[in-house]
Amino acid sequence: MALGAMALPCIAMAGDVAADDAPSRAWQVSATYTGEYLRNARGGLAVGGDYLDNLDLQLAVDGERAFGVPGLSAFVYGLYDNGGSISGRYVGDIHAVSNIEAVRAWRLYEAWVDWRPSRRRDLSLRFGLYDVNSEFDASSVSGLFINGTHGMGIDFSQAGLNGPSIFPFTSLGLRLQAHWKAGWSARFAVLDGVPQDPDRPAATRIRLGGADGALLAAEVAQESAGRRAVLGHWRFTTDFDDLGRVDAVGQPLRRSGSHGSYAFVEGDLWRASAGARRLQGVLRVGIASADVNPVQRSARLGLVLDEPFAGGLADQVGVAFAVARYGNPYLLGSAEAGSPRLRSESNIELTYRIAPSDWLTLHPNVQWVINPGGEPGIADAWVLGLRFEVRGASH
């Protein structure tokens, strides 16, 4: 099986969910429909295109306004995906050219309660079905791009027996977060190690405990003067197949745990003296244990210009580069199995987004995929697409 097929269920969604923000009313209901047509115009597995869409239904509750409990909030998130495929069917890449590609299903995506016990609300405890990428390894600048690796880095999103708890599969988790003066913050989470049911990807399963092990994640950040620096580490506690060693009958040996680290910096690089024009940038690097993870290292760089045409439009233009490098155990194992791989896959994305109104967003996109899946016989792919989003909210 190609790594791209394994990575697709684990991509992180670059949506507009602001789950950490307190609702402005006691009850807020919102819906967002995202649709896109993407076409692989050249190279990859095959020339062709597909329509992908997803529907987000969200309920945010302010516990103080609704129930008289200070510091309490709740969030419920339902999700539908139509099962369209572009990376798995036409491109064969591991980065995932669309961050909404997923199996067809209706599912309960998130459902959690959050309590902030102090008056300053600088301490937060959250429990329930939880998308770890809603807060961990989450770059605001990268949210413009539609490639999956600009949500959560592929070094993290590839890990686990069914990926970490991110789009479209989430698991029960407990998250603690604290803020200090001078812009410092830290968060820690423990989650079920296998989100949902790998054998029934269209089902919604909620459980705690069992033999799945746990995902542990920790992150510290510092923000000041429009810039943010983040350092994170994650670890799965269950056992995994060793990619480079086998026993006497050729079966992979088992290794305990899978781990990795990431760091990124983002923020303003230039801002006009008047108006909303500004240039933002993000640089991220990540590493994962090579003995059980195919991708050992990854890096990405993104630049986003707000109001590029200085006409007062609510628009952005961005360019991003991402590269994923396979580890030696995976490369050696693939060669011994008769399926040699190239050392890396890269992706360059050029994208533009404009909001003609407060309920509609248009988002044309071009991506150049270099060495899709690291397969020597697959030509570089060129993917063209147009995404649109329609939003609505009620109180």
C-alpha positions in Angstrom: 0.0 0.0 0.0 1.3 3.5 -0.9 1.9 5.8 2.0 -0.5 8.3 0.4 -3.4 5.8 1.1 -2.4 5.6 4.7 -2.0 9.3 5.2 -5.3 10.5 3.7 -7.5 9.5 6.7 -5.1 11.5 8.9 -5.1 14.9 7.3 -5.8 17.9 9.3 -8.7 20.1 8.2 -7.9 23.8 7.6 -11.4 25.0 8.5 -12.7 28.2 10.1 -13.7 26.6 13.4 -13.0 28.9 16.4 -13.8 26.3 19.1 -11.5 28.0 21.6 -13.3 31.3 21.4 -16.2 31.9 23.8 -19.6 32.3 22.0 -21.0 35.8 22.0 -24.5 34.5 23.0 -25.6 31.7 25.3 -26.3 29.5 22.3 -24.7 29.8 18.8 -25.5 27.5 15.9 -23.5 27.7 12.7 -23.2 25.8 9.4 -20.5 25.9 6.8 -20.7 24.1 3.4 -17.3 23.7 1.6 -17.2 22.4 -1.9 -14.4 22.2 -4.4 -13.5 20.7 -7.8 -9.9 19.6 -8.1 -8.4 18.2 -11.3 -5.0 16.6 -11.8 -4.1 18.1 -15.1 -0.8 16.3 -15.6 1.4 13.5 -14.1 0.6 11.7 -10.9 -1.4 8.4 -11.1 -3.9 9.5 -13.7 -5.3 12.6 -15.3 -8.8 13.4 -13.9 -10.7 15.3 -11.3 -13.4 15.0 -8.6 -15.8 17.0 -6.6 -15.2 17.1 -2.8 -17.4 18.6 -0.2 -18.0 18.8 3.5 -20.7 20.1 5.7 -19.9 21.4 9.2 -22.6 21.9 11.8 -21.6 23.5 15.1 -23.2 24.4 18.4 -21.3 26.5 20.9 -22.7 27.1 24.4 -21.7 29.7 26.9 -22.3 28.0 30.2 -22.4 31.2 32.3 -25.1 32.7 30.1 -27.0 29.5 29.6 -26.7 27.8 33.0 -25.2 30.3 35.3 -21.9 28.4 35.6 -18.9 30.9 35.3 -16.1 29.6 33.1 -18.1 26.8 31.6 -18.5 26.3 27.8 -19.4 23.4 25.5 -19.0 22.6 21.9 -20.7 20.1 19.6 -19.6 19.6 16.0 -21.2 17.3 13.4 -19.5 16.6 10.1 -20.4 15.2 6.7 -17.9 14.3 3.9 -18.9 13.0 0.5 -16.0 10.6 0.0 -14.5 12.3 -3.1 -10.9 11.4 -3.9 -8.1 13.4 -5.6 -4.9 12.3 -3.9 -5.8 8.7 -3.5 -7.2 8.3 -7.0 -5.3 10.7 -9.3 -2.2 12.2 -7.6 -0.8 9.5 -5.3 0.9 12.0 -3.0 1.4 11.8 0.8 0.9 15.4 1.6 -2.8 15.3 0.5 -3.7 18.1 -1.9 -7.1 18.7 -0.3 -7.6 19.0 3.4 -11.3 17.9 3.2 -10.7 14.5 1.4 -12.1 11.8 3.6 -14.3 8.7 3.5 -18.0 9.3 2.9 -19.8 9.6 6.3 -21.9 11.5 8.7 -20.1 11.6 12.0 -20.0 13.3 15.4 -16.6 15.0 15.1 -16.2 16.9 18.3 -18.2 17.1 21.6 -16.5 18.6 24.6 -17.0 20.7 27.7 -14.4 23.2 28.9 -14.0 24.8 32.3 -12.0 27.9 33.2 -12.0 28.0 37.0 -10.0 31.2 37.6 -11.5 34.7 37.2 -8.7 35.6 34.8 -9.6 32.6 32.7 -5.9 31.8 32.4 -6.4 28.1 33.2 -8.6 25.7 31.1 -9.6 22.0 31.4 -11.3 20.4 28.4 -12.8 16.9 28.1 -14.6 15.0 25.3 -14.3 14.2 21.7 -11.4 16.5 20.7 -9.5 17.4 17.6 -6.0 17.8 18.8 -5.1 19.9 15.8 -7.6 22.5 16.8 -5.0 23.7 19.3 -1.8 21.7 18.9 0.5 22.3 15.8 -2.1 24.8 14.6 -0.8 27.8 12.6 -3.1 30.7 11.9 -1.1 31.8 8.9 -1.2 28.3 7.3 -5.0 28.3 7.4 -5.1 29.9 4.0 -3.7 26.8 2.2 -5.7 23.8 1.3 -3.0 21.2 1.2 -3.4 18.9 4.2 0.1 19.3 5.5 -0.5 22.9 6.3 -2.9 21.9 9.0 -0.9 19.4 11.0 2.6 18.5 9.8 2.9 15.1 8.1 5.5 14.0 10.6 2.7 14.1 13.2 -0.4 13.3 11.1 1.1 10.1 9.8 1.6 8.6 13.2 -0.5 6.1 15.2 -2.6 3.1 14.2 -5.4 5.3 12.7 -3.6 8.7 12.9 -3.8 11.1 15.8 -7.2 12.5 16.9 -7.7 14.9 13.9 -9.9 15.3 10.9 -11.8 13.1 10.1 -11.3 10.7 13.0 -11.3 12.0 16.6 -11.1 10.3 20.0 -11.8 11.1 23.6 -9.2 13.3 25.2 -8.4 15.4 28.2 -6.6 18.7 27.7 -5.1 21.2 30.2 -4.1 24.7 29.2 -2.5 27.6 31.0 -1.5 31.1 30.1 1.1 33.4 31.8 2.2 37.0 31.5 4.4 38.1 28.6 2.5 36.0 26.2 3.6 32.5 27.4 1.2 29.6 27.3 1.4 25.8 27.6 -1.0 22.9 27.0 -0.9 19.1 27.6 -3.3 16.5 26.3 -3.9 12.8 26.7 -6.1 11.0 24.2 -7.2 7.5 23.2 -4.4 6.2 20.9 -6.7 4.8 18.2 -9.4 7.3 17.0 -12.7 5.7 15.9 -12.6 2.2 14.4 -10.0 1.6 11.6 -12.1 -1.4 10.3 -15.3 0.7 10.1 -14.1 4.2 8.9 -17.7 5.4 8.3 -18.8 4.7 11.9 -18.6 6.9 14.9 -17.2 5.1 18.0 -16.6 6.7 21.4 -14.6 4.8 23.9 -12.0 5.2 26.7 -9.3 2.8 27.6 -8.8 -0.6 26.1 -5.6 -1.9 24.4 -5.2 1.2 22.1 -2.7 2.9 24.3 -2.6 6.7 24.5 -1.5 9.7 22.6 0.3 12.2 24.8 0.9 15.8 23.4 2.6 18.8 25.0 3.2 22.3 23.6 4.6 25.6 24.8 4.2 28.9 23.0 5.3 32.5 23.3 3.5 35.3 21.5 4.3 39.0 21.3 4.3 41.9 18.9 2.3 40.0 16.2 4.6 37.0 16.2 4.3 33.5 17.8 6.9 30.7 18.4 5.7 27.2 19.2 7.5 24.0 20.4 5.7 20.7 20.7 6.3 17.0 21.4 4.0 14.0 21.0 4.1 10.3 21.8 2.0 7.2 21.2 2.4 4.6 23.9 1.2 1.5 22.0 3.4 -1.0 20.0 4.1 -0.6 16.3 5.7 -2.7 13.5 9.4 -2.0 13.0 9.9 -0.7 9.5 13.5 -2.0 9.3 13.7 -5.3 11.2 11.9 -8.7 10.9 12.0 -12.0 12.8 13.1 -15.4 11.5 10.0 -15.9 9.4 10.0 -12.4 7.9 7.4 -10.8 10.2 8.1 -7.2 11.4 9.4 -7.0 14.9 7.4 -4.9 17.3 8.6 -1.7 18.9 7.2 0.2 21.8 6.0 3.7 21.2 6.2 6.3 18.4 7.3 9.9 19.1 8.2 13.2 17.4 8.7 16.9 17.9 7.9 20.0 15.9 8.5 23.8 16.1 7.3 26.7 14.1 7.4 30.5 14.1 4.8 32.7 12.4 3.6 36.3 12.3 3.9 39.6 10.6 6.9 40.3 8.3 5.6 43.6 7.0 2.5 45.8 7.7 1.4 48.9 5.9 1.2 52.1 7.9 -2.5 52.4 7.1 -5.2 49.9 6.2 -5.1 46.1 6.5 -2.3 45.2 4.1 0.3 43.0 5.7 2.7 40.2 4.8 2.7 37.2 7.1 5.0 34.2 7.2 5.3 30.8 8.8 8.2 28.3 9.0 7.7 24.9 10.5 10.0 21.8 10.9 9.2 18.4 12.4 10.7 15.1 13.1 9.3 11.6 13.9 10.9 8.3 15.0 12.1 6.7 11.8 11.9 3.1 13.0 8.0 3.0 13.0 7.1 6.1 10.8 7.8 6.3 7.0 8.3 10.1 7.1 11.2 11.0 9.4 11.5 14.8 8.7 9.4 17.5 7.2 9.5 21.2 6.7 7.3 23.9 5.2 7.4 27.6 4.5 4.4 29.8 3.8 3.9 33.5 2.9 0.5 35.2 2.9 -0.3 38.8 1.7 -3.5 40.4 3.0 -5.3 42.7 0.5 -2.7 42.2 -2.3 -4.4 44.6 -4.7 -4.9 47.4 -2.1 -8.5 47.8 -3.1 -10.1 47.3 0.3 -11.2 43.8 -0.7 -11.3 41.0 1.9 -8.8 38.9 0.0 -5.5 37.1 0.5 -2.8 35.5 -1.8 -0.3 33.0 -0.6 2.5 30.7 -1.7 3.8 27.7 0.3 6.5 25.1 0.0 6.4 21.7 1.8 8.8 18.8 1.8 8.6 15.3 3.5 11.7 13.1 3.7 11.4 9.4 4.3 13.5 7.7 6.9 16.2 5.1 6.1 14.3 2.1 7.6 11.3 2.8 5.4 13.4 3.3 2.3 15.4 0.1 2.9 12.3 -1.9 3.7 10.6 -0.7 0.5 13.6 -1.6 -1.6 13.8 -5.1 -0.1 10.1 -5.5 -0.8 10.6 -4.6 -4.5 9.0 -1.1 -4.3 11.9 1.3 -4.0 11.1 4.9 -3.1 12.7 8.3 -3.8 14.0 10.1 -0.8 11.3 12.8 -0.6 8.1 14.4 -1.9 7.6 18.1 -2.2 4.6 20.4 -2.8 4.4 24.0 -4.0 1.0 25.7 -3.6 -0.2 29.0 -5.0 -3.6 30.1 -3.7 -5.9 33.1 -3.6 -9.0 33.6 -1.4 -11.6 36.4 -1.6 -14.8 36.9 0.3 -17.3 38.8 -1.8 -19.7 38.8 1.1 -19.7 37.7 4.8 -21.4 34.4 3.8 -19.4 33.4 0.6 -15.7 32.7 0.0 -14.0 31.8 -3.3 -10.7 30.1 -3.3 -8.8 29.2 -6.6 -5.7 27.0 -6.1 -2.7 25.6 -8.0 -0.4 22.9 -6.7 2.8 21.3 -8.1 3.5 17.9 -6.6 7.1 16.8 -7.0 7.8 13.1 -6.7 4.3 12.0 -5.7 4.5 9.3 -3.1 8.2 9.0 -3.7 7.4 6.6 -6.5 10.2 6.6 -9.1 7.8 5.9 -12.0 5.3 8.6 -11.3 5.7 12.0 -13.0 5.3 15.3 -11.1 1.6 16.3 -10.8 -0.1 19.6 -11.5 -3.4 20.1 -9.7 -5.8 22.9 -10.4 -8.9 23.7 -8.4 -11.6 26.0 -7.1 -13.1 25.9 -3.6 -16.0 27.8 -2.3 -17.5 28.2 1.2 -21.0 29.2 2.2 -21.6 30.1 5.9 -24.6 30.7 8.0 -25.2 31.3 11.7 -28.1 31.8 14.2 -28.4 32.4 17.9 
